[in-house]
Amino acid sequence: MIPLESQINLRIKNNTALPQPVSILSILPNQDTANNNNNLYEFNLTGQSFVGITNVNIGISNTSNPTVVFYNAPVTSQSIIGVVSALNTLNQGLFSYSGTTIYVSSNYYIYSNISIAGVSIFGTTGVSPQGITIDNAGNIYTSNNASNNVSKITPLGVSTILGTTGLDPQGITIDGAGNIYTANFNSNNVSKITPLGVSTILGTTGSTPSGITIDSAGNIYTANFNSNNVSKITPLGVSTILGTTGTFPIAITIDGAGNIYTANFSSDDVSKITPLGVSTILGTTGSNPYSITIDGAGNIYTTNIGNNDVSKITPLGVSTILGTTGLSPYGITIDNAGNIYTANFNSNNVSKITALGVSTIIGTTGTAPYGITIDGAGNIYTANNLSNNVTLIVQ
């Protein structure tokens, strides 16, 4: 699929100066002098190809008011259809629609960041997908909680069941050879599925494993929700308890030095466990942390479903609220620039929070997005728990 942003020309009416947006291929001047009292930006979508795209999400932001307007417009195979009209939060601008052109006007502010994201259903899954991961070839995998299996969706959207798992798989991860591992919540073990679909039980865990991660040596680690600890399983299937955690660890991640971090749902904090099993509380979070990730500098981020935001904890344990999200952010991922993305279970959308804490909604999803992942091109994928599919958001 051709990235949507490479198919759109942004035209500036009245020759108004506008910085080149990262997500727009080109900006072309337009000599139209209508509505001289406003700064008008014209999105010319005539004759563009939207095959495989079900919605176009248009977000406008500026330096004075970062989240100004947002609209989700249905599309056909060749153009946007329907009427687009919405006041911004300053009540000083609006979207207007004419033919196949969208106009954005603002009386007083020059917009500095305009992004257009295409949203589509990437492929179907088994029943109630929760975890999601991606391999180097762009294949997507989901752990399907209610059907006890793993789905594979190719880059062309072809969906198959790769293999079976233990009971109620939740977290999912992948190794360099393409083997898939799931944390099986109600059978207290980890499944391994080879690229050919051969399924085995790799090893046992503590009580009700939820989150799962892997280190460079192929050791598997699970956050055990009801036993408040972390299991380690070697590639040969030897299982041990690595260390203890806070109350109800639900998600897990790892840094380059092999330190393990868990998001502890009921104690509102993050545990750190060294490779030798020394456990400490790294820092506090918002209410009910549900998912966790880490950046290259060792900062930890958690989604907090109790107050719909994301916490950041530095390696020294300093905790802050980075930004807000949609409703019930269940999943989290991060890109190379340090932007955070969350899958918002109860609002059916994805939030993006920049490293500076600017929060926007970048796209809608299927019903009840649970897990979220990102590819090297910045495309976002969500596992939609109640619609049994995966959404693709092209930024």
N, C-alpha and C positions, 0 to 999 in steps of 0.2 A: 504494500500500500504506500502511495506517495504521501509524505507528510503534508497535512492540510495547509500548514503555513507557507509551503512553497508554491501553493496554487492561488494565492490571493494577492492582489495589488491594493495597496492603500493609497487613496488619492486625497490630497489636501486641498480643500476648497479655499478660495481667497488667498492662495499662496502663503498660508500661515506656516511659520517655521515650526517643525516638530522633529525631535531627535529620532534617529532610526531605531525602531523597536527591534529587539533581538528576534522576535518570532515572525516578523514580516519580511518577505523576500525583497520588496522594493517599495519606495515611496515616489510617486509621480505627481508633479504639480498639475493643478487644474485651474483653468482661467475663469471658471464660473464665478461671477461676482454677486450671485444672489445671496440674500441674508447677510449683508455686509456688517451688521451689528454683532454677529456671532462668529466664533471660530468654528468652522464646520469641517469634519473629517469624513471622507467618503470611502466606505468599503465597497469596492466594485466587485461583485461576485458573479456577474453575468458570464454564462458559458463555462463556469468552472466545474470540475468533476468532483462529486461528493459520493461516489460509489462506496458503499460500506459504512458511510457516516450517517448516523441517525439524528444527530443534533450538532449545532454549532454554538459553543459557549463564548460569549463576548464579554470580556471584563475590561473595564476602564479604570485607571488609577492615576493619581497625580501626587505631586510632592506635598501639597497642602492638606489633602484628604485622601489617604492611600486607597480606601475602598469606597469608590464613588457610585458606580453603577454596574449592574450585572444583568445579562439577559441570556436565556437559553432558547434558541430559535430552531424549530424543526426545519429540515431541509428535504429536497427531493434529490434526484440524481444530478441535477444541473444547477439548481439555484436555491436560495433561501425563499421560503414561502411564509405568509402570515404578516401581521402588522406588529412592528416593534416600537413600543413607546413606553418610556419610564423616566421619571424625574430622578436626578441624582440626590444624594443625601444633603447637598447644599441648596437644593431647589433652584439651581441655577443652570441646569442643562437637561437635555433629553435626547433619547433615541427617536428617530423618525424613519419611516419606511416608505420607499417609493420604487415601484417596479422591482428590480433585483438589486437595488442599492440601499445600504443602510447608512444613515447620516447620524453623526454624533455632534451635538453642539454644546458649547460652554461659553457663558457670557464673560467670565472673568479669569478662568484658569487655563493654562496650557497643559494638556495632558502629556505626561512624560513616559508612560508605559502602557502600550495597548497590546493585548495578547488575544489570540483567537485559538481555541482548542477544539478539535474534532472529537466527538464521542461516539463509540459504536460498541455493539456486543461482539466481543472477540470470538467467543465459542461457548459451548455448553459444557456442563460438568455433571458429576454424580450428584447425589442428594445432600444438600446442606454443606456446601464447601466452606471451610473456615480458613485454613492456612493456604498460602500461595508462595511459590518460588519460581525462579526462571533459570535456565541454563545458558551457556555461552552462545548457543545457536538460536536463542530466542524462543525455545519451547517453554510453555507455561505448564506448571503442575499445581494441582490443588488437592488438599486432603479433604475428603468428603465425609463429614462426621456421621451422617445418618445412613450411608450406604457402605461404610467401612471399606473404602477403596481410594485410589488416587487417579485423577484424570490427567491426561496429557493433551495439550492443545498446541498444534504446530503453528509456525508463523503465518500460515495460510488459513488458520482457523479450523483445521480438521481436528475433531475431538474424539478421543478414545479413552477407554479405561486401561491404565497401564498395569495395575495390579491391585491385589487385595491387601488389607491391613488388619491390625488388631481392632479392638472395639473402640469406637468413637474417636477416630484420629483427629487431633486438633492441630498442633504445630507441625510444620514440615520444613525440611532443609535438604540440601543437595551437596554431594562432594564433587571433586574435580573429574571423576570418572563418569559422572552422570547417574550415580546411584542415589535413590530417593530414600529419605528416612522420615518416619512419622512418630510423633508422641501419641500413644494410644491411651486416652484418658481413663477408660473403664476396664482395660485389661492390664494396666500397669506394666507396659512394656514398650519397646521400640521395634517397628517394622523396618526392614530394608527391602527395597524393590530395585532390581537391576534394570538397566536400560532395555533389556529384553522382556521385562515384566515378571521375572522370577521373584516371588515374595517369600521372605523368611522372617522369623522373629530374631532380631540381633541380640537382644538382652532384656533383662528386667529392670524396673525402675522403682522409685519410691511410690507413694500413693498418689494416684490420679495425675500423671504427668500432663502438663498443658503446653508449655513452651519447649522448643528444642533448638539447639545450635550445634555447630561442629567446628573443630579446630583444624589446623593445617596438617596434623598427623592422622586425621580421620577419627579421632575420639568424639563421641557423641555425648552431649550434656542435656539433661532435661530439668525443667523447673517443676517440682512435684507439689501440686497445689495443696493437698491435704496432709502432707507430712512435713511441710516447711523445710525442705532441703533440696539439694541438687544431686542428681545421679550422674556418674561418669561411666560410659560404656566404651571399652576399647574396640578396635576393629575386629578383634577375635571374640567379642561378646562377653568379656569379663566386666561385671557390674560392681561398682562400689558407690558409697555415698561420699561425694567430694566435700560437702560442707553444709551448714545450716543457713537458713535465710530468715527474713521477716515473715509476717503472717500471710499465708496464702499466696505464695509466689506463682504468678500466672504467665509471665513472659521472661525470656532470657536472651542475652547476647554475650559476645566475647570480644576482647580486644586482641591486638597483635601479640601481646606478651602472655596470652593465655589466661588472663583474669576473667572471671565470670561475673556477670551482673544480672540481677533479677528484679523485676517490678513486682512489689509485694502489695497485693490488692487491698488487704484489710489493715495493714499498718502504715500505708501511705508513705512508703520509702523505697529505697533501692539498696539491695545488699551487694557487696563485693566479696568474691571468694577467690583467693589466690590459687595458683596451680598446686600449692602445698595444702590447700584446704583451710586456710585461715580466713574466717568470716568476720566482716565488719559491716556496719551501716554506712554507706557512702554519703547519703544525703536524703532529704525529704522530698516529697512530691506533692502534687495536688491531690484531690480526693479520688480514691479508687483507681490507681494506675493500672492500665490494662495491657499495654504493649510497650516495647522498649527497642531502642536502637542506639548506635554509637557513631560518632564521626571520627575522622582521622586524627584529631587532636585529643581524643579520649573523653570528649564531652558526652554525657548520657542524656537521652531524651525519652520521656514517657508520655503517652496519652493518658489523660485523666478523665474517665467517663463520668465522675461525680460532678465535675464543674466544667466540662467541655473545653479543655485547654491542654497545652503541652508544657511540661516542665523541662528545664535544662539544669543539669548538675555538672559542674566542672570537675576535673580530676581531683581538686582539693576539697570537694564536697560542698561548694557554694551553690545553693539552689535558687532558681528564679522561675517565674512563669514566662515562657518565651512568647506565646501568643494563643489566641483563641481558635476554636474549631467549630465544625458543625456539631450536630447532636450525637452524643455517644460515640466518640472516636475509638473504634476497636483496634484498627491496624495502624501501623506507622512504618514509614521508610524514609530514606534520605538520599539526596543526589550528591554529585561531586562538588557542587558549589555550596553545600551546607543548607539547602532548602529542605524543609520538612514537609512531608505529605501524610495526611491521615485519611483513613476510610471511615466515614461517619455513618454508623449503623442505622441510626434512627432518622437521619435526614437525607439518606440516599445520595450522597455527594462526597466530593474529595476536597479537603482544605489544603492550601499551600501556605506555609509560614516561612518567610525569608529569614536569613541569619540575623537580621535586624528586628525581627518580630512582627513584620507586616503580614497580616492574615487576609487571604482571599479564598473564595470558592472557585475552583478551576474547572469543575465539571460535574455532571450528574452521573449516576451509576444505575445498575440494576437494583433490585430490592434487598435492603439490609447488607451493604458491603461489610465484610468482616476483615479479611486479610488484604494486604496491599504490597505491591512490589514495583520496581522501576527497572527499565533496561538502559543500556548505554547511551541511547539517543534521547533519553528523558521521557519516554512514553510510560504512562502509568497504567497498571493493571489492578483490578480489584476482584476478589472472590465474593460473589453476591449470594449470601447464605439462603435467602428465601426465594430467589428466582433461578437458582441452579445454573449460573453462567458467570462468565468473566467479562468485565467491561474494559475496554481500551480507551484511554484518553490521550490524544495526541496533542502535545503542547506546541 
